[in-house]
Each structure stands twice: as C-alpha cells, then as structure tokens.
Amino acid sequence: MRSSAAVRWGGIAVEDYSIPACIIPHHEHLENFVHVVLSGNVTYEVFTGGKSLRFTAGPGTTFVLPRGTIDELRWHGPTHRVAVAVHPSLLIGALDETAGSVMWS
C-alpha cells in the first residue's frame, strides 16, 4: 500500500493499494470519500443502513460517499484500488477561491 500520510497534505489523504479478498469491518467514514477500482473484476457486499447489497466491481467502478456513512464491506476477490478522503474544509476553501473568479454573462 502507498499512502500520502507521510506528506501530510492539508485536507486530503490518498491511498493506493492492491489487496486480496477481504472483509473491511464496520466503520464510519469521517471524511467525504472517493474510491476507484483500478483492476480486478469481483463481487462485493455492502452492509449499510440495515441492508445487505451485492454488486460487481471492475476497473472504473467509483464510489462517492459523504462523511458519516457507516458500512461494512466484503470483497470476494483481489483488487487494486485508490481511495481519497477529502475534509469538508478543503472543499469549502476551493469553493471560496473560485466563487470570485466565476463570470456570468
């Protein structure tokens, strides 16, 4: 696994990892979260909100989860994935920076 943790970017964390089939235990996403599957064609199960959902993921499958999402996942095969956690302050700062530069016609 490669991680941006050592870089200490403000408001964003990036992880790149290849892992075998696994269970990701019950957890809460503390930040907004984007997850992209780079390789592997596998089925996976998501347990969230009292529901059990089953999907198939392949290269390009993308998850966008708001902070506060609580889930558990079971990946049934190996994958290579990139995960990005984005703190709300980074998004708000980006909006503030661009709000003054937008021109309306």
N, C-alpha and C positions, 0 to 999 in steps of 0.2 A: 504494500500500500504506500502511496505517496500522499503527503498532506501538506497544506500550506501553513500548518500550525506554527512551525518554526519561523516563518516570515512575519507573523503577527500583523496581517493586514487588518485595518480597522473596518469592522462591519461585515466581513465576508470570510468564509472558510471554504476551501476546495479540497476534496479528497478523490483520488483516482485509485481504484483497486480492482483486482481480479480475485475472485473467491469461488470455492466450490459450493455445492448445495449447502444451504444453511438456514437456521432459524434466527431471526432478529427479534429478540424478546420484546414484550410490551414496553412501549416507550412513548414519550411526548416530544414532539418537535418544538424546541424552544425558539426557533427562528423560522422564517419563511424558508422553504426548502425546494430545490430543484434537483432532480435525479434523472440521469440519462444512461440508458443501457447502450454500451458501445459494441459488445459482441456477446453471443450466446442466444440461443432460442430455447426458452424454458417456460414452464408453467410456474405460477406462484400464487399463493393465497394471501389475502389481506384480511385481518380480523380488526374491525373498527366499528365503533358505534353499535355494538351488539350484533353485527352482521359478519358473515363469512363470505368473501367474494373470491372467485377464482378467475385468473386471467392468463394470457400467454404474452411473454415479452420477447422482443427481438431487438436487433440494432435499431436505434432511433426511438424506442419506447421512452417516453418522457413523463415524469410525474412532477406536478407542481402542487405543493402542499402549503397551506397557510400555517403560521405558527399556532401552536395549541392543538394541532392534530395529534390524536393518540391512536396508535396502531401496533400490530404485531404482524410480521411477515414470515412466510415460509417459502424459500426459493428451492425449487426441485431440481436444479441443475446449476452448473457453473456459469458465471457471467463476469464480464469486465464492465465496470460502471464508474461514472463520475457523479459525485454528489456535491452540491453547492448550498451552503446555508448563508442566508442574507439577513442581517439585522435590519429592522424597520428604519432605524436612523439613517442607514446608507441610502435606502430608497427615498426617504423624505428629503435628505440632502440633495440627491440627484434631481428631484422634482423642483426644489427651491432654486438650484443652479440653472435649470433650463427654463423656468417659468418666465424670467425676464427676457429671454432671448427668442421667445416664440413671437413670430409676427403674423398677424391676422390680416387678410386682405378682403 
